[in-house]
Amino acid sequence: MAATTDAPTPPDGVETLDPAPQFSTHPKQEAVVTSDARYRVCRWGRRAGKNITAAIDVIRYARRPWASPWGPDDPREVLVWWVGPTYDQANKHGYDTIKQALPDSWIADYGESKPRFIELSNGVRIEFRTFERPKSLQGEGVDRLVIDEADQMAQGIWYGDLDPMLLDTKGCALFISKPYRPRSWYHRFFDFGQSADYPEYASWHATSADNPFLAENPEDKRGTVPQHIFEREYLAEVPDDGGDVFRDLDDELFTGEYAVTTTQEYDPGGEFIGEVRRDPAAAPGPCSIGVDFARSRDYRVTLAVDGHGDLAYYHRAQNESWDAIDDHVRGVYETYDGIIVPDASRDNKIVADLAGDGLPVEPISFSPKTKKNLIETLATLVEGGDLTVPDVEALDQLHLELRQLKEDVSKSGYTRYHAPDNGHDDSADAYALAVSQLDRIEALARRQADRDEDDSGVSYV
């Protein structure tokens, strides 16, 4: 790692690249590119200059890497990655911008096949990749990362693929994005950057109006575009935590103050897989156990709710055998007791086997009508404060699915609920299945309590 001195010097045999490109920057851009924080987070609006800022940062670093406190001193050992949401965006905002700004004498080589790259005459190599293809982000170590539209990237790609690449040389990262989701790893990092408790982080918020180089005042867009789009695109304000169906989730649902244990992992696509488990002794049984089975690209989700409406269990997984799912469901039932409410939309052996072995099974076949009833029941319970979920990171997937659930109403008045394109609703469906039996398990819990208190010998079956 480079020494922190007032006048850092290059390694033997290495010279500073000249001539130095000259850039006009506004104050917030200059604050970012002169910051020595290891993790820098820009929550900036449209045309606020975030891509230009990142390009300037890469160029300044590549010219004199030994002046940075992060990564190797020797430019011949430096690898920089610009990672965008698609190859087209990485090439347009990263490759094209940087290549046009570099003096020709700096460029030793470049390539325009995937992934594009620029190799500088001092040995620094800059590659342009996409988090749309997580498998392409595995392998070698990287010294400096730019992640464009970071709030669109699954957190598993950061934790599982990109962050570990910085370990070899204690590299650094710059995250630039408009805000898209109210609860995400990106926003946690932004909050870290606002706190003195996380000295390796720094963050900046900028609106479109913070860029003095624009010919048009972005405020003129106010009232000409939908308000929520103006707030996100131009003001870079975090969207609220409600969607088409579920609103104010943080205040109405994610209020549970009970202890849970969590296991978090991520699949190759960066999607969360794992478990949230409440101590069975602390979750008053019986429970209603909703199970949504995976279909093609989807996930199997199991979610249990106790008689008080509190979440007792959550598990999300993919690519399981039917035998493994059968064993899993039986294990959850043996732990939490109650009623199993599986999705019976297609034939599967599990439902029949569970029922055949005498387990209390209430299968529900999903149809547009039954899903409408299930989702609207869940929404009513959430709005009424009858349910709680602990506010833990491992349940961000549940929060995301509830917030993103779409409601379409046809001209004839028919209502359909569904996940957005390329999204999921398995967690939302499992939750809806579980709470569909909430009245029953509340009644069972009361009867169980009466039985425990009654010494008359009467059975309450």
C-alpha positions in Angstrom: 0.0 0.0 0.0 1.3 3.5 -0.8 2.8 5.5 2.0 0.8 8.5 3.1 3.1 11.4 2.7 2.8 15.1 1.6 4.8 14.4 -1.5 4.4 10.7 -2.6 7.1 9.6 -5.0 6.8 7.0 -7.8 8.5 3.6 -7.6 11.9 3.2 -9.2 11.7 3.3 -13.0 8.2 4.8 -13.1 7.3 8.3 -14.2 4.1 10.3 -13.9 2.1 10.3 -17.1 2.1 13.6 -18.8 0.5 15.8 -20.0 -2.1 15.8 -17.3 -5.7 16.2 -18.6 -7.5 19.3 -17.4 -11.0 19.0 -16.1 -13.6 21.5 -14.9 -15.3 20.2 -11.8 -18.0 21.5 -9.5 -17.4 21.5 -5.7 -19.1 18.1 -5.0 -17.1 16.4 -7.8 -13.9 17.8 -6.5 -14.8 16.6 -3.0 -15.2 13.1 -4.3 -12.1 12.8 -6.3 -9.9 14.3 -3.6 -11.3 12.1 -0.8 -9.0 9.4 0.6 -11.9 7.3 1.9 -11.7 3.7 0.9 -15.4 3.4 0.1 -16.9 6.4 -1.5 -20.7 6.6 -2.2 -22.4 9.1 -4.5 -26.2 9.3 -4.4 -26.6 11.8 -7.2 -29.4 12.8 -9.5 -29.5 12.7 -13.3 -26.9 15.0 -14.9 -25.3 15.8 -11.6 -22.1 14.6 -13.0 -21.5 11.2 -11.4 -20.2 9.4 -14.4 -17.8 12.3 -15.3 -16.7 12.3 -11.6 -15.9 8.6 -11.8 -14.0 9.0 -15.1 -11.9 11.8 -13.7 -11.2 9.7 -10.6 -10.0 6.8 -12.6 -7.8 9.0 -14.8 -6.2 10.8 -11.9 -5.6 7.6 -10.1 -4.1 5.8 -13.1 -1.7 8.7 -13.7 -0.2 8.4 -10.2 -1.4 5.3 -8.4 1.4 5.6 -5.8 -0.3 8.8 -4.5 -3.4 6.8 -3.4 -3.5 5.2 0.1 -5.2 2.2 -1.5 -3.9 -0.4 -3.9 -0.4 -1.0 -5.2 2.2 1.7 -5.8 3.5 0.3 -9.0 1.2 1.1 -12.0 2.4 -2.1 -13.7 0.5 -4.0 -11.1 -2.7 -2.0 -11.2 -6.1 -3.3 -12.4 -9.1 -1.1 -12.4 -12.7 -2.3 -13.1 -15.6 -0.1 -14.2 -18.7 -2.2 -13.6 -22.0 -1.1 -15.0 -25.6 -2.5 -15.1 -25.1 -3.5 -18.8 -22.1 -3.7 -21.2 -23.7 -0.9 -23.2 -23.8 1.4 -20.2 -20.3 0.4 -19.0 -19.0 1.2 -22.5 -20.9 4.4 -23.1 -20.3 6.0 -19.6 -17.0 4.4 -18.8 -15.0 3.2 -21.8 -16.0 6.0 -24.2 -15.7 8.8 -21.7 -12.3 7.8 -20.3 -10.8 6.9 -23.7 -11.8 10.3 -25.2 -10.4 12.1 -22.2 -7.0 10.4 -22.3 -4.1 11.9 -24.3 -3.1 9.6 -27.1 0.4 9.3 -25.7 -1.0 7.6 -22.6 -2.7 4.7 -24.4 -0.5 1.7 -25.1 -3.3 -0.6 -26.2 -7.1 -1.0 -26.1 -9.7 -3.6 -27.1 -13.4 -3.3 -28.0 -14.4 -6.9 -27.6 -16.1 -7.9 -24.3 -14.9 -6.9 -21.9 -13.4 -3.7 -23.4 -10.2 -2.5 -21.9 -7.6 0.3 -22.0 -4.0 -0.3 -21.2 -1.9 2.7 -20.4 1.8 3.2 -21.2 2.7 3.0 -17.5 1.1 -0.4 -17.2 -2.3 0.4 -15.6 -5.1 -1.7 -17.1 -8.7 -0.5 -17.0 -11.5 -3.0 -17.9 -15.2 -2.4 -18.4 -17.6 -5.0 -17.2 -21.2 -5.6 -16.2 -22.9 -6.9 -13.1 -25.7 -8.2 -15.4 -23.4 -11.2 -15.8 -22.1 -12.0 -12.3 -20.1 -15.0 -13.4 -17.9 -12.7 -15.4 -16.9 -10.9 -12.2 -15.2 -13.8 -10.6 -11.5 -14.6 -10.5 -8.6 -12.1 -10.4 -7.9 -9.4 -7.8 -8.8 -5.8 -8.6 -7.3 -2.7 -7.1 -9.9 -0.1 -7.8 -13.6 -0.4 -8.6 -16.2 1.9 -10.0 -19.8 0.5 -9.7 -22.2 2.5 -11.8 -25.9 2.5 -10.8 -24.8 0.5 -7.8 -28.3 0.6 -6.2 -29.5 -1.7 -9.0 -26.8 -4.4 -8.2 -27.7 -7.3 -6.0 -25.9 -7.2 -2.7 -24.6 -10.7 -3.1 -22.5 -9.6 -6.1 -20.7 -7.1 -3.9 -20.2 -9.4 -0.9 -19.6 -12.6 -2.9 -17.7 -11.4 -5.9 -16.4 -7.8 -5.9 -15.5 -7.0 -2.3 -13.2 -10.0 -1.9 -11.3 -8.9 -5.0 -10.0 -5.9 -3.2 -8.3 -8.0 -0.5 -5.0 -8.7 -2.2 -3.8 -5.1 -2.3 -6.4 -3.4 0.0 -8.1 -1.8 -3.0 -10.9 0.7 -2.9 -14.3 1.3 -4.5 -16.4 4.2 -5.8 -20.2 3.6 -5.9 -22.3 6.0 -8.1 -26.0 5.7 -8.5 -29.4 7.3 -8.5 -31.5 5.9 -5.6 -33.8 3.0 -6.6 -34.6 1.1 -3.4 -35.3 2.4 0.1 -33.5 -0.6 1.7 -30.4 -1.9 0.1 -26.7 -2.4 0.8 -26.0 0.7 -1.2 -28.0 2.9 1.1 -26.4 1.3 4.1 -23.1 2.3 2.7 -24.3 5.8 2.1 -25.4 6.0 5.7 -22.0 4.7 6.8 -20.4 7.6 4.9 -22.5 10.1 6.9 -21.3 8.6 10.2 -18.0 9.2 12.0 -18.3 5.6 13.2 -17.2 4.3 9.8 -14.0 6.2 8.9 -13.3 4.2 5.7 -16.6 5.4 4.2 -17.5 8.8 2.8 -20.7 9.8 0.9 -22.2 12.7 -0.9 -25.7 13.6 -2.0 -26.1 15.8 -5.1 -29.2 16.9 -7.0 -29.2 17.7 -10.7 -29.2 21.4 -9.8 -25.8 21.0 -8.1 -24.2 20.8 -11.5 -23.5 24.4 -12.7 -22.4 23.2 -16.2 -26.0 22.4 -17.3 -27.5 24.7 -19.9 -31.0 24.1 -18.5 -32.2 24.5 -14.9 -33.4 21.0 -13.7 -35.9 22.7 -11.5 -37.9 23.5 -14.7 -38.7 19.8 -14.9 -40.7 20.0 -11.6 -44.4 19.5 -12.4 -43.7 18.3 -16.0 -42.8 14.8 -14.9 -44.5 12.6 -12.2 -43.4 13.7 -8.7 -41.9 10.4 -7.7 -39.8 10.3 -10.8 -38.6 13.9 -10.3 -37.6 13.1 -6.7 -35.6 10.1 -7.8 -34.1 11.2 -11.0 -33.4 14.9 -10.3 -33.3 15.2 -6.5 -31.7 11.8 -5.8 -34.2 11.3 -3.0 -34.7 7.8 -1.6 -38.1 6.5 -2.6 -40.5 5.7 0.2 -40.9 2.1 1.3 -44.3 1.6 -0.2 -45.4 0.3 -3.6 -48.6 -0.4 -5.5 -50.0 -2.7 -2.8 -48.0 -2.4 0.4 -47.2 1.1 1.8 -45.3 2.3 4.9 -43.8 -1.1 5.4 -41.2 0.1 7.8 -43.9 1.6 10.1 -46.6 -1.0 9.6 -44.8 -4.3 9.3 -41.1 -4.3 10.0 -41.6 -3.4 13.6 -40.8 -6.8 15.3 -38.5 -6.4 18.3 -37.8 -10.1 19.0 -34.6 -11.9 18.6 -33.9 -14.0 15.5 -30.8 -15.9 14.2 -30.0 -15.5 10.5 -27.9 -17.3 7.9 -27.2 -15.3 4.8 -25.7 -16.6 1.6 -26.0 -15.6 -2.1 -26.4 -17.7 -5.2 -24.2 -17.1 -8.3 -26.7 -14.4 -9.5 -26.2 -12.4 -6.3 -29.7 -13.4 -5.0 -30.2 -13.9 -1.3 -30.6 -17.5 -0.1 -30.7 -18.3 3.6 -32.7 -18.5 6.7 -34.2 -16.4 9.5 -35.1 -18.5 12.6 -36.8 -17.5 15.8 -36.3 -19.6 18.9 -39.3 -22.0 18.9 -39.6 -21.5 22.7 -40.1 -17.8 22.0 -42.6 -18.3 19.2 -45.9 -19.3 20.7 -47.3 -22.2 18.7 -49.0 -23.4 16.8 -47.7 -21.7 13.6 -49.1 -21.4 10.1 -46.3 -22.5 7.6 -46.7 -21.2 4.1 -44.7 -22.9 1.4 -44.3 -21.5 -2.1 -42.6 -24.0 -4.4 -40.0 -22.9 -7.0 -40.8 -22.8 -10.7 -38.0 -22.5 -13.3 -36.2 -19.3 -12.3 -38.0 -18.8 -9.0 -37.2 -19.8 -5.4 -38.8 -22.1 -2.9 -39.8 -20.0 0.1 -41.0 -21.2 3.5 -42.4 -18.7 5.9 -44.1 -19.4 9.3 -46.3 -17.0 11.4 -47.2 -17.7 15.0 -50.5 -17.1 16.7 -49.7 -13.5 17.5 -49.0 -12.7 13.9 -45.2 -12.5 14.4 -42.8 -14.1 12.0 -41.3 -17.3 13.3 -39.4 -18.6 10.4 -38.3 -17.7 6.8 -36.2 -19.7 4.4 -35.4 -19.0 0.7 -33.6 -21.5 -1.6 -33.3 -22.7 -5.1 -32.3 -25.8 -7.2 -33.5 -28.3 -4.6 -34.7 -31.9 -5.2 -38.3 -32.7 -4.2 -36.9 -35.1 -1.6 -34.9 -32.2 -0.1 -37.9 -29.9 0.0 -40.0 -32.6 1.6 -37.5 -33.1 4.3 -37.2 -29.4 4.8 -41.0 -28.8 5.2 -41.3 -31.7 7.7 -38.4 -30.3 9.7 -40.0 -26.9 9.9 -43.3 -28.5 11.0 -41.6 -30.6 13.6 -39.9 -27.5 15.0 -42.9 -25.0 14.9 -46.0 -27.3 14.8 -49.3 -26.0 13.5 -50.6 -26.1 9.9 -48.8 -26.5 6.6 -50.2 -24.3 3.8 -48.4 -25.3 0.6 -48.9 -23.9 -2.9 -50.7 -26.7 -4.7 -50.9 -25.0 -8.1 -49.3 -27.9 -9.8 -49.1 -31.6 -9.1 -46.3 -32.5 -6.8 -45.7 -35.5 -4.6 -44.9 -33.5 -1.5 -48.4 -32.4 -0.7 -49.9 -35.8 -1.1 -47.1 -37.4 1.0 -47.4 -34.9 3.8 -51.2 -35.4 3.9 -50.8 -39.2 3.6 -48.6 -39.2 6.7 -51.2 -37.4 8.7 -49.7 -34.0 8.8 -52.2 -31.1 8.9 -52.0 -29.8 5.4 -54.2 -27.0 3.9 -53.1 -26.9 0.2 -54.1 -23.8 -1.8 -54.0 -23.8 -5.6 -53.0 -20.4 -6.9 -55.3 -18.9 -9.5 -55.7 -15.2 -10.4 -58.8 -15.1 -8.1 -57.2 -17.0 -5.1 -54.0 -14.9 -5.4 -56.1 -11.7 -5.4 -57.8 -12.9 -2.2 -54.6 -14.0 -0.5 -52.7 -10.7 -1.3 -55.6 -8.5 -0.3 -56.0 -10.4 3.0 -52.2 -10.0 3.7 -52.5 -6.2 2.8 -55.4 -5.8 5.2 -53.5 -7.5 8.1 -50.4 -5.4 7.4 -52.5 -2.2 7.4 -54.3 -3.2 10.5 -51.1 -3.8 12.5 -51.9 -7.5 13.0 -48.5 -8.7 11.7 -44.9 -8.0 12.6 -41.5 -8.8 11.0 -38.1 -8.1 12.6 -36.1 -5.4 10.9 -33.1 -7.4 9.9 -31.0 -7.4 6.7 -31.8 -11.0 5.9 -35.4 -10.1 5.4 -34.7 -7.3 2.9 -35.8 -9.8 0.1 -39.3 -10.0 1.7 -39.4 -6.2 2.0 -38.3 -5.8 -1.6 -41.0 -8.3 -3.0 -43.8 -6.7 -1.0 -42.8 -3.2 -2.1 -42.4 -4.1 -5.7 -45.6 -6.2 -6.0 -47.6 -4.9 -8.9 -51.3 -4.3 -9.1 -52.9 -4.2 -12.6 -56.6 -3.4 -13.0 -58.1 -4.1 -16.4 -60.8 -2.0 -18.1 -63.4 -4.5 -16.9 -62.2 -4.0 -13.3 -60.3 -7.2 -13.0 -57.4 -7.0 -10.5 -54.2 -8.9 -11.0 -51.2 -9.0 -8.6 -47.8 -10.0 -9.9 -44.0 -9.5 -9.6 -42.3 -6.9 -11.8 -40.4 -8.1 -14.9 -37.2 -9.9 -13.8 -38.5 -9.8 -10.2 -39.8 -12.3 -7.7 -42.9 -12.7 -5.5 -42.1 -16.1 -3.9 -41.6 -14.6 -0.5 -44.8 -12.5 -0.8 -46.8 -15.6 -1.9 -45.4 -17.7 1.0 -46.3 -14.9 3.4 -49.8 -14.7 2.0 -50.3 -18.5 2.3 -49.2 -18.4 5.9 -51.4 -15.6 7.1 -54.4 -17.1 5.2 -54.7 -19.5 8.2 -54.0 -16.9 10.9 -57.5 -17.1 12.3 -57.3 -20.8 12.6 -54.0 -20.8 14.4 -55.1 -18.1 16.7 -58.1 -20.3 17.6 -55.9 -23.3 18.0 -53.6 -21.3 20.3 -56.5 -20.2 22.5 -57.8 -23.8 22.7 -54.3 -25.0 23.5 -54.1 -22.4 26.3 -57.5 -23.4 27.6 -56.4 -27.0 27.6 -53.2 -26.2 29.5 -55.2 -24.4 32.1 -58.1 -26.9 32.3 -57.5 -29.9 34.6 -61.0 -31.3 34.0 -59.8 -33.9 31.6 -61.8 -32.5 28.7 -60.0 -32.6 25.4 -60.0 -29.6 23.1 -59.2 -31.2 19.7 
